[in-house]
Amino acid sequence: MDSPQDARPNREQRPHDRRGSATTITTTTPEDAHRSAESLPRTQQAARPSSAGLRKRTGAAKLTKSAAAKQAVILEAIADKDLVQLRKLAGTTGGYLSNSLRREVWPILLHCSNADRKDDDGVEPALSAGAPVDANQVELDVARSLCHMLPPNMNEKRLTRMRRDLSDLILSVLKKHPYLRYYQGYHDVATVLLLVLKPTIAASCLESLSLYYIRDFMTPTLQSALNQIHLLFPLLSLASPKVHTFLSEVDGFLPYFCLSWVITWYSHNLHDQARAARLFDFLIASNPLMPVYLAAAVVLARKTALLTQDQEYSTVHHFLSQFPLDVNVEALVRDAQQMYTTHPPNELQKIAKVRLGKSSCVTRYAQDMERLAFTQRCNVVVPQKLVRQHTAETSPTMKSNGGGGGGGGVLARGRLGGQVAANAKQVAWIAAFAVTTALALYAYEIGMQYGYLA
């Protein structure tokens, strides 16, 4: 049975009224807030016992009036242990404003504020013996990492040390949970956590994020990721029929252009720490399917230019694959949140006639994370069972109408570009070819960026 959260979004997922929020927070951009919102007057800080880390910071720029007001609201929500309010604030302009506040809020939302966390039965998962199976690939990716988010004149020794920290961070999760499979792009997600948080905090946060947000991408295949992005076109058909019609008329066009966006939480495409952290504010406070809603928002943000393109596969794919670096992040957050509220995951899956599966982190988000009490820790043992179940649900051998609504249905039904094909064998061949091509293109993109193919 699907989570009630999917069928009926609860109050903490609803966006603020735009008119109300605009009067209090829209005068400060995320970049301005990030530079200025690093401290509070000591009189305000003393009233927030949970924000001791912030009180130690001195010499920061004076807060703007609107940023100071919002920071006070965030700190009040922390002091009041109000998860509903904290999640709402992620969808408002500037998110959590600064890295200092993110070090407070992210561990709370990920239910890992205690670095020595154990599961509900008090059992700490045992570390696996030996190196993780994907350790070599991790080292290859890390060796070329961080450059796109750091100044070009970064000290070489510091860069080497940060890469060592990034490698240790990733391997710590894989060693603790060997059933999770590393994928190219996971290091981009870990990079944002490392840059925003201290290494010890980043380790526990990356663990929770891996187990309960991107777990579906860490199965033996990327089938679950492909199932998620196949929800993009049905979502576009609801949000903008004109755009959906245009894309449907492109022969054989599939939504694989956004694969790297979704599985890296846009950290592979954004070359700005502040903007990447701003999106992470929103994604950490949202259902794991939110990256797909953001992908729809990115497409719609380029609607005018898109509709002028020739309706030829390579032309449209190339255009959409180029992530717009000047995109308004706040507008993306606003539009994605509106689409999520109007067409929540359960409804979207019904319309698309695709089920992500009972064990998907999308389906179980309310049960596993959202309904936890403020101080309750997420279970770090249960996900191993969920990974096994979800791998079975998304197996290509599953029947499209069996296995509890497995996620493989979108390919099995032959919903290629919204068309239904009669010949099942032909559909399977076309789908396999399309998936292989998409993954090859993504691997080529990674290789070119990080110099593997230079």
C-alpha positions in Angstrom: 0.0 0.0 0.0 1.3 3.4 -0.9 2.1 5.9 1.9 -0.8 8.1 3.0 1.7 11.0 2.7 1.7 10.5 -1.1 -2.0 10.4 -1.4 -2.7 13.4 0.8 0.2 15.9 1.3 0.1 17.0 4.9 0.4 20.6 6.1 4.2 20.7 6.5 4.6 20.1 2.8 2.4 23.0 1.7 4.1 26.1 0.5 3.6 29.4 2.2 1.1 31.8 0.7 3.3 33.7 -1.8 1.9 37.0 -0.8 2.5 36.5 2.8 6.1 35.2 2.4 7.0 37.9 0.0 6.5 40.6 2.6 9.0 39.1 5.0 11.8 37.4 3.1 11.9 38.2 -0.6 14.1 41.3 -0.3 17.2 39.1 0.2 18.7 36.9 -2.5 20.2 33.5 -1.4 23.7 34.8 -2.3 23.2 38.0 -0.3 21.8 36.1 2.6 24.7 33.5 2.4 27.2 36.3 2.7 25.5 38.3 5.4 23.6 35.9 7.6 26.5 34.5 9.7 25.7 35.9 13.2 23.0 37.2 15.5 23.2 39.8 18.3 24.2 38.0 21.4 20.9 38.9 23.1 19.1 36.8 20.5 21.7 34.1 20.5 21.5 33.5 24.3 17.8 32.7 24.0 18.6 29.8 21.6 20.4 27.0 23.5 20.5 24.8 20.4 22.5 27.3 18.4 25.7 27.3 20.4 27.8 26.9 17.2 26.4 30.1 15.8 27.2 32.1 19.0 30.9 31.4 18.5 31.0 33.2 15.2 32.2 36.8 15.4 33.1 39.5 13.0 30.4 38.5 10.4 28.7 41.2 8.3 25.7 42.8 9.8 22.5 41.1 8.8 19.9 42.8 6.6 16.6 43.4 8.4 14.8 40.7 6.4 17.6 38.1 6.8 17.8 38.8 10.5 14.1 38.3 10.9 14.2 35.0 9.0 17.2 33.8 10.9 15.4 34.5 14.2 12.4 32.4 12.9 14.7 29.5 12.0 16.4 29.6 15.4 13.0 29.7 17.1 11.9 26.7 15.2 15.0 24.8 16.3 14.5 25.9 19.9 10.8 24.8 19.7 11.7 21.5 18.0 9.3 22.4 15.2 10.1 20.2 12.2 7.0 21.3 10.4 8.2 24.9 10.5 11.7 24.0 9.6 10.5 22.2 6.4 8.3 25.1 5.5 11.2 27.5 5.8 13.2 25.5 3.3 10.8 26.5 0.6 11.0 30.2 1.3 13.5 32.6 -0.2 17.0 31.9 0.8 16.3 28.6 2.5 18.4 28.3 5.6 20.4 31.4 4.6 23.9 30.4 5.7 26.2 27.4 6.3 26.2 28.1 10.0 22.5 27.6 10.1 22.7 24.6 7.8 25.1 22.9 10.3 22.2 23.2 12.8 19.3 22.3 10.5 20.4 19.6 8.1 21.4 17.1 10.8 18.0 17.7 12.5 16.0 17.1 9.3 18.1 14.1 8.5 17.6 12.8 12.1 21.3 12.3 12.6 22.2 15.1 15.0 23.8 12.5 17.2 27.0 11.4 15.5 27.1 8.3 17.6 23.6 7.3 16.5 22.4 3.7 16.7 19.3 2.1 15.4 16.0 1.8 17.3 17.2 -1.4 19.0 20.5 0.2 20.1 22.5 -1.8 17.5 25.2 -0.2 15.5 25.7 -1.7 12.0 28.9 -3.6 11.9 31.6 -2.4 9.5 32.3 -4.7 6.6 35.8 -6.3 6.3 38.0 -5.0 3.6 37.6 -2.2 1.1 34.1 -1.5 -0.4 33.6 -3.1 -3.8 33.5 0.3 -5.5 36.5 1.7 -3.8 38.6 2.0 -7.0 35.9 3.9 -8.8 35.5 6.2 -5.8 39.2 7.1 -5.9 39.1 7.8 -9.6 36.1 10.2 -9.2 37.5 11.9 -6.1 40.9 12.5 -7.8 39.1 14.9 -10.2 36.5 16.3 -7.9 35.8 19.6 -6.1 37.4 21.8 -8.8 34.0 23.0 -10.1 33.0 24.3 -6.7 36.2 25.8 -5.5 38.2 28.9 -6.6 40.7 28.2 -9.4 43.6 29.4 -7.2 42.9 26.9 -4.4 46.0 25.8 -2.5 47.1 22.4 -3.9 47.8 21.0 -0.4 44.4 22.1 0.9 42.7 20.6 -2.2 44.5 17.3 -1.7 43.5 17.3 2.0 39.8 18.0 1.0 39.9 15.2 -1.5 41.2 12.8 1.1 38.4 13.9 3.4 35.9 13.4 0.6 37.2 9.9 -0.1 37.1 9.0 3.6 33.5 10.4 3.8 32.2 8.3 0.9 34.0 5.1 1.9 32.8 5.4 5.5 29.2 5.1 4.3 30.0 2.3 1.8 32.0 0.4 4.4 29.2 0.7 6.9 26.5 -0.3 4.4 28.1 -2.6 1.8 24.8 -3.4 0.2 24.7 0.2 -1.1 26.3 0.5 -4.5 28.3 3.6 -5.4 27.3 5.4 -8.6 29.1 8.1 -10.5 27.6 11.3 -9.3 27.3 10.2 -5.6 30.6 12.0 -5.0 29.0 15.2 -6.2 26.3 14.9 -3.5 29.0 14.1 -0.9 31.0 17.1 -2.0 28.2 19.6 -1.1 27.9 18.0 2.4 31.6 18.2 2.9 31.8 21.8 1.9 28.9 22.9 4.0 29.3 20.7 7.1 32.3 19.6 9.2 33.6 16.2 8.2 32.2 14.5 11.3 28.7 16.0 10.8 28.9 15.3 7.0 29.5 11.6 7.6 26.3 11.1 9.6 24.3 13.3 7.3 25.6 11.5 4.2 24.6 8.2 5.8 21.1 9.3 6.4 20.7 10.9 3.0 22.0 7.7 1.4 19.7 5.5 3.3 16.5 7.5 3.0 16.7 9.9 0.1 18.9 8.5 -2.6 18.8 4.8 -1.6 16.9 3.9 -4.8 19.9 5.1 -6.9 22.3 2.8 -4.9 20.8 -0.5 -6.0 22.7 -2.8 -8.4 21.2 -1.0 -11.4 20.0 2.5 -12.2 16.5 1.1 -13.1 14.9 2.9 -10.2 16.4 6.2 -11.3 15.2 5.7 -14.8 11.7 4.9 -13.4 11.7 8.2 -11.5 12.7 10.3 -14.5 10.0 8.7 -16.6 7.6 10.5 -14.4 8.8 13.8 -15.9 6.8 13.8 -19.1 3.5 12.9 -17.3 4.2 15.8 -14.9 4.9 18.2 -17.8 1.6 17.1 -19.4 -0.2 18.4 -16.3 1.9 21.5 -15.8 2.3 22.6 -19.4 0.4 20.6 -22.1 2.1 22.8 -24.8 5.6 21.7 -23.7 4.5 18.1 -23.4 3.0 18.1 -26.9 6.2 19.6 -28.3 8.4 16.9 -26.7 6.0 14.1 -27.6 6.2 15.1 -31.2 10.0 14.5 -31.2 10.4 11.0 -32.5 11.5 8.6 -29.8 12.4 11.4 -27.4 13.0 10.2 -23.8 13.8 12.2 -20.6 17.3 11.0 -20.1 18.7 14.5 -20.4 17.9 15.1 -16.7 19.5 11.9 -15.3 22.6 13.6 -13.9 20.4 16.4 -12.5 18.3 14.0 -10.5 20.8 11.5 -9.2 23.3 14.2 -8.1 20.7 16.6 -6.7 22.0 19.2 -9.3 25.4 19.3 -7.6 27.1 18.1 -10.8 25.6 20.9 -12.8 25.7 23.9 -10.4 29.2 25.3 -10.1 28.3 27.6 -7.2 28.5 26.4 -3.6 25.8 28.8 -2.3 23.3 27.9 -5.0 23.9 24.1 -4.6 23.5 24.4 -0.8 20.3 26.4 -1.4 18.8 23.5 -3.4 20.0 21.0 -0.8 18.0 23.0 1.8 14.9 22.4 -0.3 15.6 18.8 -1.2 16.5 17.7 2.3 13.2 19.1 3.6 11.2 17.4 0.8 10.1 14.0 -0.5 12.9 12.2 -2.4 11.0 12.6 -5.7 11.4 16.4 -5.5 14.4 16.4 -7.9 12.0 15.3 -10.6 9.7 18.2 -9.9 12.7 20.5 -10.0 13.6 19.0 -13.4 10.2 19.9 -14.6 10.7 23.4 -13.3 14.0 23.7 -15.2 12.4 22.6 -18.4 9.5 25.1 -18.0 11.9 27.9 -17.1 13.3 27.5 -20.6 9.9 27.0 -22.3 10.1 29.9 -24.7 13.5 29.0 -26.0 12.6 25.3 -26.1 9.6 25.8 -28.3 11.7 27.5 -30.9 14.0 24.5 -31.4 13.8 22.1 -34.3 11.8 19.0 -33.3 14.7 16.7 -34.0 16.0 14.3 -31.3 19.6 15.4 -31.2 18.7 19.1 -31.3 16.2 18.9 -28.4 18.3 16.6 -26.4 21.4 18.8 -26.7 19.4 21.9 -25.8 17.8 20.4 -22.7 21.0 18.7 -21.6 22.7 22.1 -21.2 21.8 23.0 -17.6 21.2 26.8 -17.5 23.8 28.1 -15.1 22.0 31.5 -14.8 18.7 29.9 -13.8 16.8 31.6 -10.9 17.1 29.0 -8.2 14.4 30.6 -6.0 11.9 30.4 -9.0 12.8 26.8 -9.5 12.0 26.0 -5.8 8.8 27.9 -5.9 7.6 26.2 -9.1 8.6 22.7 -8.1 6.9 23.1 -4.7 3.7 24.3 -6.5 3.7 21.3 -8.8 4.4 19.0 -5.9 1.5 20.4 -3.9 -0.9 20.2 -6.9 0.3 16.8 -8.2 1.9 14.8 -5.3 3.9 11.6 -5.9 1.1 9.2 -5.4 -1.3 11.1 -7.8 1.5 11.5 -10.3 2.3 7.8 -10.3 -1.4 7.0 -10.9 -1.7 9.4 -13.8 1.5 8.0 -15.3 0.4 4.4 -14.6 3.8 3.8 -13.1 4.5 2.6 -9.6 7.9 3.2 -8.0 7.3 0.3 -5.6 6.4 -0.2 -2.0 10.0 -0.2 -0.8 11.0 2.9 -2.7 12.3 5.8 -0.5 9.7 8.0 -2.3 6.9 5.8 -1.1 8.2 5.3 2.4 9.4 8.9 3.1 6.5 9.8 5.4 6.9 6.6 7.4 10.7 6.5 7.6 11.6 10.2 8.0 8.8 12.7 8.0 6.8 11.3 10.9 9.8 10.9 13.2 9.9 13.0 16.3 12.4 15.9 16.5 14.9 13.9 18.6 14.1 10.5 17.1 16.9 8.9 15.1 16.4 7.2 11.8 16.8 3.5 11.6 20.1 2.5 10.0 19.5 -1.2 9.8 16.1 -1.5 8.0 17.3 0.0 4.7 19.2 -3.2 3.9 16.0 -5.1 3.7 14.4 -2.3 1.7 17.1 -2.3 -0.9 16.7 -6.1 -1.5 12.9 -5.6 -1.8 13.2 -2.6 -4.1 15.8 -4.4 -6.3 13.2 -7.2 -6.8 10.4 -4.7 -7.4 12.4 -3.0 -10.2 13.8 -6.2 -11.7 13.1 -6.3 -15.5 11.8 -9.9 -15.0 9.0 -8.6 -12.9 5.6 -8.5 -14.6 4.4 -4.9 -15.1 1.2 -5.6 -13.1 2.8 -7.7 -10.4 5.2 -7.5 -7.4 3.2 -4.8 -5.6 3.4 -2.3 -8.4 7.0 -2.6 -9.2 8.8 0.3 -10.9 9.7 -1.6 -14.1 6.3 -1.0 -15.6 7.2 2.2 -17.5 9.5 0.3 -19.8 7.4 -2.9 -19.9 4.4 -1.0 -21.0 6.4 0.6 -23.8 5.4 4.2 -22.8 8.2 5.6 -25.1 7.5 9.3 -25.6 3.8 8.7 -24.7 3.3 6.2 -27.5 2.1 2.6 -26.9 3.8 0.0 -29.0 2.1 -3.3 -29.8 5.2 -5.5 -30.3 6.6 -6.2 -26.8 9.9 -7.6 -28.0 10.5 -4.5 -30.2 9.6 -2.2 -27.3 12.1 -4.1 -25.0 14.9 -3.8 -27.6 14.2 0.0 -28.1 14.1 0.6 -24.4 17.3 -1.3 -23.7 19.0 0.6 -26.6 17.8 4.0 -25.3 18.8 3.3 -21.7 22.3 2.1 -22.8 22.7 5.2 -25.0 21.7 7.5 -22.2 24.0 6.0 -19.7 26.9 6.0 -22.2 26.3 9.7 -22.9 26.3 10.5 -19.1 29.5 8.5 -18.7 31.0 10.4 -21.6 30.0 13.7 -20.0 31.6 12.7 -16.7 34.7 11.5 -18.4 35.2 14.7 -20.4 34.5 17.0 -17.4 36.9 15.2 -15.1 39.6 14.5 -17.7 39.3 10.7 -18.0 38.9 11.0 -21.8 41.4 13.9 -22.2 
